[in-house]
Amino acid sequence: MRPGFAGTLLTFSLLLSEPTAPHAADVTRSGQPVFDRVVELVDKEFYDTTALARFTAAAQAQIDGRLHSIAAASSPSDVDDAITSVLSSLRVSHTGRYKPDTIDYFELSDIFRFAIRNDVRRLFPPDGEVRYPGIGMVTAVDGDRRFVADVYDGSPAEKAGLLVGDEILSVDGLPYREIGSFADKVGRSVEIRLRRHRDAAPISAKVQVERLRPLPMFERAIDESMTLKERDGHKIGYVRMWTLSTRNGLDIVAEALATGRLKDAEGVVVDLRGRWGGGPADAAELFVGDTPSFRLVPRRGDATLANFRWRKPVIALIDKGTRSGLELFAYALRQNAIPLVGERTAGALLAGRAYVLPDDSLFELAVSDAVIDNDLRLEAVGIEPDISVASPLAYAAGRDPQREAAVNGMARMLAAGKNGRISAPLDPALTR
């Protein structure tokens, strides 16, 4: 589906040979403030100037369009379509517009809160803390049907028994809306009608609505995801890294591995099938770093964990949700011969920055290329798993064949007395 590594280098060299791009600022202004601001920001901040020629052409085509020429009086839906169209011409990740009726808007606003710090108090009164009404569930549309794609660990949705793969039919008798279905209902329960199995009769679930703070919610989900279970006589730990963008997420995992609920694990499955990336470039050091573990022990009081490294077997889970910083995490594991199970990663490794547009929507733009070692790029390439396992969404009823494959693989490794590493670190080209 995506080109191989060599194909990516070829594409890059062809882009360099394109004629020098005119500035997108040469586009006639439409008079529509949101559209014009997007064009201005791309021209000023987008990392790849070789893409500006086709972006300029796409923007001008929207202004000169015969059916829906973008102008000051354009309808919101026409503006939305025009912005989506011109941004698609850039053909990169970390670039898109998000509106306040989506969960992505709130999660990204919290992740990029420093970049939009001048606007957060106005956008999220009274204290500038990003919050939204919800139940801790993310959905995906397949044709004309909507399915539960993620249920955050420890969320109201999980407590109410919602499962990945459930078809969402309605919320309080109305069509599902990511934010609107829960607005003004914090502290109350909503009735979600769903179908768990194909052609089965609908069932109902009562779910409590909370006012969710994205980054603290992700920390809770990381913490709540941890399990330690016995398989074939071996203790196998599991943790899901929903994002690397939280302040304490990695510390929560390190503490659990060192002294907490995962300390007795003989091996651990690290789930990188996340929502967002972010985080430090060296996040994978927790599992592959060669610095020693150590604690600071005062004269009085408890010792403090200052540095911890997991030395026991590891298997990681990846899929199309593994992107950005999590994709770099997966790459570091791959280079240290740790097996990857699941599906190809997103191929979305650039550096993005957020901007608030005139209508208060959020605009993420790729502002820097991301290059690993000697000119290796994962953007539009991704990383293939060592063990490929599909995970169909529709009517999955909570089944997770990828996780099951990883746990079984870990059990076999432990039974064989292996350290979990494959024979040797792979060549970078094998990211495919």
N, C-alpha and C positions, 0 to 999 in steps of 0.2 A: 504493500500500500504506500509506504514511504520509500524514497530512494535509498540505496546503500551509501556507505561512507564515501566510496569513490565517486558516486553520482553527486553527492553533496559538494565535494571539492570541485567537480566539473562545473556544476551550476554556479558556484561562487566565482570561478574564473571567468565564466561567461558574463556574469553581472559586471565584473570589473571592466570588461571590454565594451560595455554600452557607452553611448555618447554621454558627455557630462549633462546631468539633469538640470533643467531650469528649476528655479525655486518655485515651490507651490504658491508662494505669495504672489506670483505673476497671474494666478487665477483671478478672474473677475470676481469681486466680492458679491455674494448673493443678497446680502442685506438680512439674512437669517442669522441671528447672533450665535446660536449653538453650532450650526454647521460651519460658519466662518471661523469660530474659535478652534474647532477641530482641525481645519485646514491650516490655520496659523501655527498651532502646536506641532503638527507633523512636520511642517516646513522648518521650524526652528529647532526641534528637539529629536526627531527620529534619527536613529543611529546610522542608518544605511542610506546615504545620499543617492546611491545608484538606483534606488527604488522611486525617487521623487518624480521621475519623468512619467511613469505610468500612473502614479498617484495624481499628478497634476492633470493628466488627461481624464482620469476618472472623475475628479472634482469638477472640471469644466463641463464634462458631459452632463452632470447632474444639474448644473446651472442652465445649460442650453437645452435640456431635455424637452421633447415635444409634449409628453403627457403630463409630467409632474415636475416642471422646472422649479428648482428650489429658489424661493424668494422670501421676503420678510413675512408675507401672509401665508406661507405654506402650512399645511396642517401638521400636527405633531407626528402622525403616522408617516407622512411623506418625509419629514425630516429624519425620523428614525431609519427609514428604509435607505435614504440617501447616505447617511453616515455609515450604516452597515456596509453599503456597497463600496464606498470609497476606501474604507479601512480594509476591506477584503482584498483590495488591489495590492496591499503591502505584503500579503502572504506570509505573515509571521505570527508568532505567539505573543503573549504579553501586550496585546493591543486590542482594546475594545471599550465600548461605552456601556455603563451600567446605570439603571434607573432605580429609584427608591421603592419600586414595587417588586424587587427581586432580593433574594437572600444574598446573592453575590455582592450586591451593592453594600450591604452592611458588613459582610465579612471582609471585603477588600478595604472598606473605609477604616476598619479597625487595624488591619495589617499596615495600611499606608497612613496611619493617623499622624505621623510626624510630617510627611510630605504635605498634608492638607491641614496642618496645625492651625493656620490662620482662619480656617472655616469650621472646625469641628464644634466649637461652642455654639455657633449659630445654627449649624445643621442638626446638632444633637443637644438641645437645651435640657436642663439648665447648666449642666456641668461638663458638657463636651464628651461624655462617655457614650460610646456607640452602643445602642440597644435596639432590639426589634422584637415584636411579639411573634412567638413561634413555638414549635414543639420539638425541635431538634431533628428534623427530617428533611432530606433533599430528594427531589423527584427528577425523573427524566421522561421525555415524551418519545413514544415509539408509534409512529403513524398517528392515529387519532386517540391513542390510549396513553395514560400517564401512570408510571410505576414508581414505587419507592426505590431510589437508587442508593441511598445511604441513610442509616439511622445512627446518630451519634451516641456513643456509649454513655450511659448514665442520664440520657435525656428523657423527657416525658414520653416521647414516642416509643422509646425502648421499654420503658416501664409499663406502657399500655399494651405492649405485645405486638406492635407493628413490625413487619419483617421486610427485608429487602426482597423485591419482586412482587409485593402486593400491588394490585391495580387500584388506584385511588378513583373512586366514583364521585364522591361529593363530600363537602364539609358543611355540616348543619343544613343539609338539603340543597346547597348551592354548589356550582362548579368550583373546584379548587383554585385558589390563588395564593401564591407564595407568601405574601404579606397580608393581603386584604382579607383572607379567610380567618385571620386571627386578630385583626385590629380591634381594639376596644374590648378584648375578651381575656385579658391577662387576669389570672386568678380564677378563671372559670374553665369549665370543660367544654370541648366541642365534640360533636358526634361525627366520626369519619366512617363513611360507608366504603367498603373495599371488597375486592374479589381476590381471594388467595390462590385459587386454582382455576385454570381455564374452564369456562362453561359452568363453573360452580355458582350456587346462589350467593348473593352478596351477604356480607356480615358487617356488623358494626363494632366500633371501638370508641370508648370515651377517653379523650386525651386532655390532660391539663395544659393550659396555655401559660407559658412563662415569658417574662421579659428577658430575653437572652442577650448576654454580652459576648460577642464572638470569641475573642481570644481567651478569656477565662473559661468559656464553654469548651474550647478545644483542649485546654489543659485538663479540665475535668474528664473529657472524653478519652484523652491519652491515659490518664490515671485509671479510669474505670474499665478501660479495655484490657488491662493486664489480667492474665489468668495463669495458673500453674496447675496442669493436669497430668495424670499418669497415663502413659500409653505403652503397652507391652513391657511394663515394669520400669519404665524410665520417666522421670519428671521433666516435662517439656513446658517451657514458658512461652508466652505470647504477649506482644504489645503492638498496638497500631499507632503509627506516627501520623496523625491526621494532618499536621502541618509542622513546619519547623519555625514558624513565625512567632510563636509565643515566647514570652520571656523565660519561663521556667520549665518548658516541656522536656528538654533534654536532661535537666537536673532531676526531674521527677523520675525519668526512666533510669538514670544512673543510680539514684538512691534505692529504687526498687531492686535493681540488680545487685547492688552491694550489700544492703542490709534489710531490704523490704520483702515484699511478697514473692519476688522472683529470685531471691538469693540462693534458694535450694535447687534451682533449675539446673539440669545437666546440659541442656541446650536451649536455645531460644529462637523463636520465629519472629522476625521483625517485619511488620506489615507496613510497606511504604505506599500502599494504595490510598493516597491522601486526597485532600481537597485542594490544598495550596502548598507551595514550596516555601520560599524564603529561607531564613536562618543562615547561620555561619557556613562558610565553604568547607570547614573542617568538621562538620557535624558527625560524619561517619567515624571519626577518631575514637569514639566511645567503643566501637567494636573492632577496629583494625589498627588503632594507634599503638606505637611501640614505647610511649612514655610510661613510666611506672605508676601504679596506683599508690596513693598515699593519703594520710589523714593528718590533720593538725590536732594535737592532743594537749589541751591546756592543763594547768595545775588543778583547776577546779572546773567542774562542768563536763559536758559531753564533748567527745571528739567530733571534729567537723570533717566531712568528706571533701577533700580539696581536689582530688583527681582520681578517677576510676576508669579502668579499662577491663572490658569483658574478654576473657581469654578462652572461654569454652565455645563449643560449636554454635554456628549461626546459619540460618537459612532466611532469605528475604523474599517477600511477596511484592510483585510489581504488576501494574497494568496501565491503562491509558490515563488513570488518575495520578500516576507518578510523574510529576512535572517539576520544572524549575529546580529549587534547592533539593527536593526529594530525588530528582533525577540525577543530580550530581552525587547525592548520597549513594544511590544505587550503582553509579559508575565506580565510585570508590570501593564499594563492596566487590563488584565484579573484578576490579583490578587486583584485589587481594584474594581472589579465588573463592569467594563465598558464593554458593549456588543461588540463583535467582529463579523463582517459580512464578508462573502466571502468564501475562501477555506483554507485548511490546509497550514500552513506556511512551509518554505523550510526544516526545521529540519537541519539547518546549523549554529550551534553556537559553533565555536572554535575561537582561535586567530591565525591569519595568519601573515606571514612576507614575504616580497618580496626580490628576488635576481635577479641580472642580469646575464644571462648565457653567455658563450663564443660567441654565435652568436647574442648577444644583445636581445634575446627574454627574456621575464619576467617570472620568476618562483615564484608562490605563494605556500607556504608550511605551513601547520598547525603546529605551534610550541608550542602551549599551549592548554590544555583542558579548558573547560569553565563549571564551576559548580555553580549552583544557590542554595542558602540557604543550605539545608541539603542533599547534594549529588544529586540534581536534574540536569539532563542533557537534553537539547533539541536537541542535535546532533542526527540525524537520527530518531527523534521522531516528533518534530514540535508541533504546537498548533492548535487545531481544533476550528473553529468558533462557536459561539453560534447560529448564523443564517447562514446556508449553502446556498450559491448562486453560481451557476456555471457561467462562463463567456466564452463561446466559442469564439475562435479567428477568424477563417476563415470567411471572408465576414461579419464581425460584423458591418461594415459601421459606426464605431464610437460609436455604442451602448454600454452602460456600465451597465448591469443589477445589478452588485454588488453595484455600487455607487447609483443607483436609489433605491435599497432596503434600503441602509443606510439612505438616505435622507427621504424616506417614513417612516422608523422606527423612525427617529428623530422627524418628524412632529407628529406622533402618540404620542410619549412621551410628547412633549410639549403641545399637545392638552389635554392630560390626567393630566397635571400638575406634571409629574414625573421628577425626577432628572437625569434620564438616567442610573442609576445603576441597575444591576440585583439584586436579593433578597439578596445575600450575597457573599463575596469573595469565590472563588472556591478553593477546595483542589488542591495542586500542581499536583497530579496524573491526574487531569482532563485536563491537557494539552494534554493527549492522544498522 
